[in-house]
Amino acid sequence: MLLLSKIFTLIFLLILSPSVLSTEGKEGCLNCSQPDIEYLIENHEKLYKDNYEVYWKSLNRLRNNAFATDSPNEIYQFLQIFKLENYPVEVEEFLSESLETLCVDKSILLKKVMQQLNPQLSAKLNKKLKHPLFREEKELEKCRDCNILPGR
């Protein structure tokens, strides 16, 4: 009887736990504070329009994690943002500046991650790096030295 009581108590607690009652699922994530990368990619236009602050917090969190780490995984997660299509100019600038900075500051890690990306995403990133918006081409020589970018 005591065991049965404990089981019911455990079930009750699980049902009422915040993670179960959270609205951070696919439908309710417009109101969540930190959507995951998949949600961000799939719903970026709606999230940008409906919850601009959360959208930018998410982008900045992913970028800051990539800049602060020596882990290829964090950089890989950040680069997934480049799967986005039809983003506003301010997002384009944010992504370009971030990628160019990663190229200069973390070129060896970036090279490792680029080798793990699908060919389409890798080509998209290389194209962005070939036409930098914020860095001088000379600064991006580290990318060429690490064979991220092909030579001239």
C-alpha positions in Angstrom: 0.0 0.0 0.0 2.9 2.4 0.8 4.5 1.6 -2.5 1.3 2.3 -4.4 1.0 5.6 -2.5 4.5 6.6 -3.5 3.9 5.8 -7.1 0.7 7.9 -7.2 2.6 10.8 -5.5 5.4 10.5 -8.1 2.9 10.5 -11.0 1.2 13.5 -9.5 4.5 15.4 -9.2 5.5 14.6 -12.7 2.2 15.8 -14.1 2.5 19.1 -12.2 6.2 19.7 -12.9 6.9 22.9 -14.9 8.6 21.0 -17.7 5.4 19.0 -18.3 3.1 22.0 -18.1 5.4 24.3 -20.1 4.2 25.9 -23.3 7.6 25.6 -24.8 6.5 23.0 -27.3 6.3 23.6 -31.0 3.0 25.4 -30.8 3.7 27.5 -27.7 7.3 28.4 -28.4 6.6 31.9 -29.6 6.3 32.7 -25.9 9.3 30.7 -24.7 12.4 32.4 -23.6 15.0 30.1 -25.4 13.7 28.2 -28.4 16.0 25.4 -29.6 17.9 25.8 -32.9 15.4 23.6 -34.8 12.4 25.7 -33.8 14.3 28.8 -34.6 15.2 27.6 -38.1 11.7 26.3 -38.9 9.9 29.3 -37.5 12.3 32.2 -37.8 10.0 34.5 -39.8 7.1 34.1 -37.4 9.3 34.3 -34.3 11.0 37.5 -35.7 7.7 39.1 -36.4 5.8 37.9 -33.3 8.6 37.9 -30.6 11.4 40.0 -31.8 13.1 40.1 -28.4 13.2 36.3 -28.0 14.4 36.0 -31.6 17.4 38.2 -31.0 18.1 36.7 -27.5 18.3 33.3 -29.2 20.6 34.4 -32.0 22.9 36.1 -29.5 22.9 33.2 -27.1 24.0 30.8 -30.0 26.6 33.3 -31.2 28.0 34.0 -27.7 28.2 30.2 -27.0 30.2 29.8 -30.2 32.6 32.6 -29.5 33.2 31.5 -25.9 34.0 27.9 -26.5 36.7 25.6 -27.7 34.0 23.0 -28.5 33.2 22.3 -32.2 29.6 21.4 -31.1 28.8 25.0 -30.0 30.2 26.4 -33.3 28.3 23.7 -35.2 25.0 24.7 -33.5 25.6 28.4 -34.3 26.3 27.6 -38.0 23.0 25.9 -38.3 21.4 29.4 -38.2 22.8 29.9 -41.7 20.2 27.4 -42.9 17.7 30.3 -42.6 16.3 31.7 -45.8 14.6 35.1 -46.4 15.9 36.8 -43.3 16.0 40.6 -42.9 19.0 42.7 -43.6 19.9 43.2 -40.0 20.0 39.4 -39.5 22.2 39.1 -42.6 24.6 41.6 -41.2 24.6 39.9 -37.8 25.3 36.5 -39.4 28.0 37.9 -41.7 29.8 39.7 -38.9 29.6 36.7 -36.7 30.9 34.3 -39.3 33.8 36.6 -40.3 34.8 36.9 -36.6 34.7 33.2 -36.1 36.9 32.8 -39.2 39.4 35.2 -37.8 39.3 34.2 -34.1 38.6 30.4 -34.3 39.7 29.4 -37.8 41.0 25.9 -36.8 37.8 25.0 -35.0 35.7 26.5 -37.8 37.6 24.3 -40.3 36.7 21.2 -38.3 33.1 22.2 -38.1 32.9 23.1 -41.8 34.0 19.5 -42.7 31.0 18.2 -40.8 28.4 20.4 -42.5 26.3 19.3 -45.4 27.8 20.4 -48.7 25.1 23.0 -49.4 25.6 24.8 -46.1 29.3 24.6 -46.4 29.2 26.2 -49.8 26.8 28.9 -48.5 29.3 29.8 -45.7 32.3 29.8 -48.1 30.4 32.2 -50.4 29.8 34.5 -47.5 33.4 34.4 -46.5 34.6 35.1 -50.1 32.6 38.4 -50.0 33.1 39.8 -46.5 31.0 42.7 -45.3 32.9 43.6 -42.1 36.4 42.3 -42.3 39.1 43.1 -44.8 40.0 40.2 -47.1 43.5 40.2 -45.7 42.0 39.4 -42.2 40.4 36.3 -43.6 43.7 34.9 -44.7 43.5 32.6 -41.7 40.6 30.9 -43.3 42.6 30.4 -46.5 45.6 29.1 -44.4 43.3 26.6 -42.8 41.8 25.6 -46.2 38.4 26.9 -45.2 38.4 29.2 -48.1 40.2 28.3 -51.4 43.1 30.5 -52.5 42.5 33.3 -54.9 
